[in-house]
Amino acid sequence: MNVLSVTPEIFPLVKTGGLADVAGALPLALKAKGVAVRSLLPGYPVVMQGLGRKKAVLAYKDLFGGKAAVHAVVAGGLDLLVLEAPHLFDRVGGPYGDAAGHDWPDNWRRFAALSRAGADIAAGAVAGYAPDAVHAHDWQAAMTLAYMRYGRAAAVPSLITVHNLAFQGRFAASIFGDLGLPAAAMALDGVEYYGGVGFLKAGLQAAWAITTVSPTYAQEIRTPAFGMGLDGLINLRAADLYGIVNGIDVELWNPASDRHLAATYSAKTLKARAKNRAAVEGRFDLERDAGPLLCVVSRLTWQKGIDTLVSIVDQVVAAGARLAVLGSGDAGLEGALLAAAARHRGRVGAVIGYDEALSHLMQGGCDAIVIPSRFEPCGLTQLYGLRYGCVPMVARTGGLADTIIDANEAAVAAGVATGFQFAPDSGDALLHAVRRVVEAHAEPKIWSSIQSQGMKADLSWDRSAAKYVELYRRLLSRRVSQP
């Protein structure tokens, strides 16, 4: 089976969040199950610089305003198709915006080009390659399915994975004439969305199947509270909606061999974590004591509930916990965390930015990771926490609810608890969870049981990949049965 994956980012070449991890790890897991995945992604500068030998397999004289080419290349064990379009992607800044964090004003054009190329490849534009199915990721790749629907690849099975419904790719109606779609596409059952053009909406409308990255999130987005204006459409497509929880790269995230740790360890040698704990304390200028060391590794945004944490940080310290924060995002939240670190020197530390190595060290040395998200399609940091014995403390939502077993009295007694859940998304509920963590941490047998149970969890992509294979086959059977 050949699957074309269309994605705006992929680890290890370019990453802004969990989407890249999924786009990079899932093809490797599918390969072991007989599915050959080729991943199409934009040729950002960081991507082009990381490529070795490449071969042009498709050329455009004019792709949304300039010459472009698709190159076939293998990197990091991944079979890639890279869209080189300097007029669209050769820019200083991030994949979606400039160095100041402002979205590129022509993002609609940039990702329409990626999608146009994806649909062309689905239709056989690359000699000798005919994908059996197309798998698009998030709004940046969603228009692939619209171009397929209104073009020469309408009969090719397709699915879209929603990694976060909050990001939808909404643009003014004035761009429609430049998209190269037939007039009929500017309709309620096409790409039209509240009077404009909706890239994600178009993909949800055109896809043969829709997946989210956890079963709970698949149900949540059918409600007005989580549907972000798309719950009506998603409910209409409910028969084609599936929730498949993410896995992680268990080789990359392995405390027994992680080169970013001060000391490696396993579930049987948890005491070795003490060296990592000391390294984290040193990095964040924290005092050393017997109380729990909590951490946050996150985008600092409202969605992630960081404002809720900020509102109770004084009480967290008063409860006997220390806090180390790594992340970037809203300037106000960054400032509030830096102020908390100044106010509680030795008890709170903050590093603004993203540091992959430090994120590994924090998982390997901190006692618990705090994830107070208001909504969380899946979440990966709690999975990393389980893997590293860094006990997750999570809001009861989306994939967080699906992957963490709360350490209530019954679960602790049965020896199955893996973390702490709290609800609703309020400061009082979060503070109560912190106090539960402090109490449990003071009981070494209970704490080590929670750590060990979490480290036993199967977090690999194996089971999830099997579910994707089953879904691909189901879509292929629909194609075969059509007249």
C-alpha positions in Angstrom: 0.0 0.0 0.0 1.3 3.4 -1.0 0.2 6.5 1.0 1.0 10.1 0.3 1.2 12.2 3.4 1.0 16.0 3.0 2.2 17.9 6.0 3.5 21.4 6.8 6.3 20.1 9.0 8.1 16.9 9.9 10.6 15.9 12.5 13.6 16.0 12.4 13.7 18.5 9.5 11.3 21.2 10.8 9.2 21.3 14.0 7.0 23.8 15.8 5.0 21.3 17.8 3.6 17.8 18.1 2.4 17.7 14.5 6.0 17.4 13.3 6.6 14.5 15.7 3.5 12.6 14.4 4.3 13.3 10.8 7.9 12.0 11.3 7.1 8.9 13.5 3.9 7.6 11.9 5.5 6.7 8.5 8.2 4.7 10.2 5.7 2.8 12.2 3.5 2.2 9.1 6.5 0.9 7.2 6.8 -2.0 9.6 3.2 -2.9 8.7 3.7 -2.9 4.9 2.6 0.7 4.2 5.0 2.8 2.2 4.5 6.5 3.0 5.9 9.4 1.0 5.7 12.7 2.8 5.2 16.0 0.9 6.3 19.1 2.7 7.4 22.7 1.9 11.0 23.5 1.1 11.6 26.0 3.9 15.3 27.1 4.2 15.9 24.8 7.2 14.5 21.9 5.1 16.5 22.6 2.0 19.7 23.0 4.0 19.2 19.6 5.6 18.8 17.7 2.4 21.5 15.7 0.7 21.2 14.3 -2.8 17.8 15.2 -4.3 16.1 14.5 -7.6 13.5 16.7 -9.2 10.5 14.6 -10.1 8.0 17.3 -10.9 8.4 20.9 -12.2 6.1 23.9 -12.4 6.7 26.9 -14.6 4.3 28.9 -12.5 3.0 27.7 -9.1 1.1 30.6 -7.5 3.5 33.2 -8.8 6.8 31.5 -9.5 8.8 28.5 -10.6 8.7 25.4 -8.4 9.9 21.9 -8.3 9.2 18.8 -6.2 12.4 16.8 -5.2 12.5 13.2 -4.1 14.9 12.6 -1.2 15.4 10.2 1.6 16.3 11.8 5.0 16.3 10.2 8.5 14.7 7.1 7.1 11.8 9.1 5.7 10.8 9.0 2.0 10.3 12.7 1.2 8.9 14.9 -1.6 10.0 18.4 -1.0 8.3 21.3 -2.7 11.0 23.9 -3.5 9.3 27.2 -4.3 11.6 30.0 -3.2 9.0 32.7 -3.8 6.8 31.1 -1.2 9.1 29.4 1.3 12.6 30.9 1.1 12.2 33.4 4.0 13.8 34.3 7.2 11.5 33.4 10.1 9.4 30.3 11.0 7.2 28.1 8.8 4.1 30.2 9.3 5.4 33.7 10.2 8.2 36.1 10.5 10.8 36.4 13.3 8.5 38.7 15.2 5.8 36.0 15.2 3.4 37.7 12.7 1.7 35.3 10.2 2.9 35.6 6.6 0.1 37.6 4.9 0.2 35.2 1.9 0.0 32.0 3.9 -3.1 31.1 1.9 -1.0 31.2 -1.2 1.9 29.2 0.3 -0.3 26.3 1.5 -2.6 26.3 -1.4 0.6 25.7 -3.4 1.5 22.8 -1.2 -2.0 21.4 -1.5 -2.0 21.9 -5.3 1.2 19.9 -5.6 -0.3 17.2 -3.3 -3.4 16.8 -5.5 -1.3 16.7 -8.6 0.9 13.9 -7.2 -2.3 12.1 -6.1 -3.4 12.3 -9.8 -0.2 10.8 -11.0 2.0 13.8 -11.8 5.1 12.0 -10.6 6.1 9.4 -13.1 5.9 5.9 -11.7 4.1 6.9 -8.5 0.4 6.4 -7.9 -0.6 6.6 -4.2 -3.4 4.4 -3.1 -4.6 7.0 -0.5 -3.7 10.6 0.6 -3.4 11.6 4.2 -3.4 15.3 4.9 -2.5 17.0 8.2 -4.2 20.1 9.6 -5.3 23.2 7.7 -2.0 23.8 5.9 -2.5 20.6 3.9 -6.3 20.4 4.0 -6.8 22.0 0.6 -5.1 19.0 -1.0 -8.4 17.2 -0.6 -10.4 20.0 -2.1 -8.1 20.1 -5.1 -8.5 16.3 -5.4 -12.3 16.5 -5.1 -12.6 19.1 -7.9 -9.8 17.7 -10.0 -8.4 14.5 -11.5 -7.9 12.6 -8.2 -11.5 12.6 -6.9 -11.5 8.8 -6.9 -8.4 8.5 -4.7 -9.3 7.8 -1.1 -8.4 10.5 1.3 -8.4 11.4 5.0 -7.5 14.3 7.1 -6.0 14.3 10.6 -7.0 17.2 12.8 -4.2 17.9 15.2 -5.8 21.1 16.6 -9.2 22.3 15.4 -8.5 25.8 16.8 -6.2 26.5 13.8 -8.4 26.6 10.7 -6.8 28.6 7.9 -9.6 31.2 7.4 -9.2 33.7 4.7 -11.1 36.4 2.9 -13.4 35.5 0.0 -11.3 37.6 -2.3 -8.6 34.9 -2.5 -11.0 32.4 -4.1 -10.4 33.6 -7.7 -6.7 32.9 -7.3 -7.0 29.3 -5.9 -7.7 27.8 -9.3 -10.8 26.0 -8.3 -14.1 25.9 -10.2 -16.8 28.4 -9.3 -18.9 25.6 -7.8 -16.4 25.1 -5.1 -17.3 28.4 -3.5 -20.3 26.9 -1.8 -21.5 25.7 1.6 -20.6 22.1 0.8 -17.2 23.3 -0.7 -14.6 25.7 0.6 -16.9 28.6 1.6 -16.8 29.3 5.3 -18.8 32.1 7.0 -18.5 34.2 3.8 -14.8 33.5 3.3 -12.6 30.6 2.4 -11.9 28.0 5.1 -8.9 25.6 4.3 -9.6 23.2 7.2 -13.3 23.3 6.6 -12.7 22.5 2.9 -10.6 19.5 3.9 -13.2 18.2 6.4 -15.9 18.5 3.7 -13.9 16.7 1.0 -12.1 14.0 3.0 -13.4 10.4 2.8 -12.5 10.1 6.5 -11.6 12.4 9.4 -9.3 11.5 12.3 -8.4 13.3 15.4 -5.4 12.4 17.6 -7.5 11.0 20.5 -10.9 9.4 21.0 -12.1 11.9 23.6 -11.2 14.8 21.3 -13.1 13.3 18.5 -16.2 13.5 20.7 -15.4 16.9 22.2 -15.2 18.6 18.8 -18.8 17.5 18.1 -19.9 20.0 20.8 -20.2 23.8 20.5 -17.7 24.2 23.4 -14.9 22.5 21.5 -16.1 22.6 17.9 -14.7 26.1 17.1 -17.6 26.8 14.8 -17.2 23.5 12.9 -19.2 21.2 15.2 -22.2 21.3 12.8 -20.1 20.0 9.9 -18.3 17.5 12.0 -21.6 16.1 13.3 -22.7 15.7 9.7 -19.5 13.7 9.0 -19.8 11.7 12.3 -20.0 8.4 10.5 -16.6 9.1 9.0 -14.9 10.4 12.2 -12.3 8.4 14.1 -10.2 9.1 17.2 -6.7 7.5 17.1 -4.4 8.4 20.0 -0.9 9.4 19.1 2.2 7.4 20.0 5.7 8.6 20.5 9.1 7.6 19.2 10.2 5.3 22.0 13.8 5.2 20.7 14.2 8.9 20.6 12.4 9.2 24.0 14.1 6.5 26.0 15.5 7.3 29.5 17.8 4.3 29.3 19.8 5.7 26.4 18.9 9.5 26.2 22.1 11.4 25.6 20.5 14.6 26.9 20.3 13.2 30.4 22.9 13.6 33.1 22.2 10.0 34.0 20.3 7.3 32.2 17.9 5.0 34.1 15.0 2.6 33.9 12.0 1.7 35.9 14.2 -0.5 38.0 16.8 2.2 38.6 14.7 5.3 39.4 17.1 6.5 42.1 19.5 7.4 39.2 17.0 10.2 38.4 18.5 12.2 41.3 21.4 13.3 39.1 19.0 14.7 36.5 17.0 16.4 39.2 20.2 18.1 40.4 21.0 19.2 36.9 17.6 20.7 36.4 17.9 22.5 39.8 21.2 23.9 38.7 19.9 25.0 35.3 16.9 26.9 36.8 18.8 28.1 40.0 16.4 26.3 42.3 16.9 25.3 45.9 17.3 21.7 46.7 14.8 20.1 49.1 12.8 16.9 49.5 9.5 18.4 48.1 8.3 17.7 44.5 9.9 19.5 41.6 7.2 20.3 39.1 7.8 21.3 35.5 6.1 22.8 32.5 7.3 22.3 28.9 4.8 24.0 26.7 3.7 26.8 24.5 2.8 29.6 26.9 -0.8 30.3 25.7 -4.4 30.5 26.9 -5.2 27.1 25.3 -2.5 25.5 27.4 -4.0 26.9 30.5 -0.8 28.7 31.5 -2.7 31.7 32.7 -4.4 29.4 35.2 -1.1 28.2 36.5 0.2 31.8 36.7 -2.8 32.7 38.9 -1.9 30.2 41.6 1.9 30.2 41.4 2.2 31.7 44.8 0.0 29.0 46.3 2.0 26.3 44.5 5.1 27.5 46.3 3.3 27.8 49.6 2.1 24.2 49.1 5.8 23.0 49.2 6.4 22.5 45.5 9.0 24.1 43.2 8.4 24.9 39.6 10.6 24.9 36.5 9.1 26.3 33.2 10.4 26.0 29.7 8.4 27.6 26.8 7.5 30.6 24.8 4.3 32.3 23.6 2.2 35.1 24.8 4.4 38.0 25.9 2.1 38.7 28.9 2.4 35.1 30.2 6.2 35.1 29.6 6.5 38.2 31.7 4.3 36.9 34.4 6.4 33.7 34.7 9.6 35.7 34.8 8.1 37.9 37.5 7.1 34.8 39.5 10.7 33.5 39.2 12.0 36.9 40.5 9.4 36.9 43.3 10.2 33.3 44.4 13.9 33.0 43.8 15.0 29.4 44.3 11.5 28.1 44.2 10.4 29.1 40.6 12.6 29.2 37.5 11.7 30.0 33.9 13.6 29.7 30.6 11.8 31.5 27.8 12.3 29.7 24.4 12.5 26.2 23.2 15.4 23.8 23.9 14.9 20.2 22.9 17.8 18.9 25.0 16.5 20.8 28.1 13.0 19.4 27.6 14.5 15.9 27.8 16.5 16.7 30.9 13.4 18.1 32.6 11.4 15.0 31.9 14.3 12.9 33.2 14.8 15.0 36.4 11.5 16.6 37.5 9.0 14.7 39.6 5.8 15.8 37.8 4.9 17.7 34.7 1.9 20.1 34.8 -0.4 20.2 31.8 -3.4 22.4 32.6 -4.7 22.7 29.0 -8.2 24.0 28.4 -8.4 21.6 25.5 -5.8 19.2 24.2 -6.4 17.1 21.1 -3.8 14.5 22.2 -0.8 16.0 23.9 2.7 14.4 23.7 4.4 15.8 26.8 2.3 13.7 29.1 3.4 10.6 27.1 7.0 11.7 27.4 6.3 12.1 31.2 5.0 8.6 31.5 8.0 7.2 29.6 10.4 9.1 31.9 8.7 8.6 35.3 7.9 12.3 35.4 4.3 11.9 36.7 1.8 13.8 34.5 -0.6 16.2 36.3 -3.3 16.9 33.6 -6.6 18.6 32.9 -9.3 16.1 32.2 -9.8 16.8 28.6 -9.0 15.3 25.1 -6.1 13.0 24.9 -5.0 13.9 28.4 -8.1 12.2 29.7 -7.5 9.2 27.4 -3.8 8.5 28.4 -3.6 9.2 32.2 -5.1 7.1 34.9 -5.9 9.3 37.9 -4.3 8.4 41.2 -7.5 8.2 43.1 -7.7 5.9 46.1 -9.0 2.9 44.2 -6.5 3.3 41.4 -3.6 3.7 43.9 -4.8 0.6 45.8 -5.0 -1.4 42.6 -1.5 -0.2 41.5 -2.8 1.1 38.2 -2.5 4.9 38.7 -0.2 6.7 36.3 -0.8 10.4 37.1 -3.2 13.0 38.4 -6.3 14.5 36.6 -8.2 17.6 37.6 -11.3 19.4 36.4 -12.7 21.9 35.8 -10.1 24.2 34.3 -9.8 26.5 37.2 -7.1 27.7 39.6 -8.8 26.0 42.6 -9.0 22.6 40.8 -5.3 22.9 39.7 -4.2 23.9 43.1 -6.0 20.9 44.6 -4.2 18.7 42.2 -0.8 20.2 43.2 -1.6 19.5 46.8 -2.5 15.9 45.9 0.9 15.6 44.2 2.7 17.0 47.2 0.9 14.5 49.5 1.6 11.5 47.2 5.2 12.5 46.7 5.7 12.4 50.5 4.9 8.6 50.3 7.8 7.0 48.5 6.1 3.7 47.9 3.0 5.3 46.4 5.1 7.7 44.3 7.4 5.0 42.9 4.4 2.9 42.1 2.8 5.7 40.1 6.1 6.3 38.3 6.7 2.6 37.5 3.2 2.0 36.3 3.5 4.9 33.9 6.8 3.7 32.6 5.2 0.3 31.8 2.6 1.8 29.4 2.9 0.9 25.7 3.5 4.4 24.2 4.8 3.2 20.9 3.2 3.9 17.6 2.5 0.2 17.0 -1.2 0.0 18.1 -2.0 3.4 16.6 -0.3 2.5 13.3 -2.4 -0.7 13.1 -5.5 1.4 13.4 -4.4 3.7 10.6 -3.7 0.7 8.4 -7.2 -0.7 9.2 -8.7 2.7 8.2 -6.6 2.9 5.0 -7.9 -0.5 4.0 -11.5 0.4 4.8 -11.2 3.4 2.5 -9.6 1.3 -0.3 -12.4 -1.2 -0.1 -14.9 1.7 -0.6 -12.9 2.8 -3.7 -13.0 -0.8 -5.1 -16.7 -1.1 -4.5 -17.6 2.1 -6.3 -18.8 1.7 -9.9 
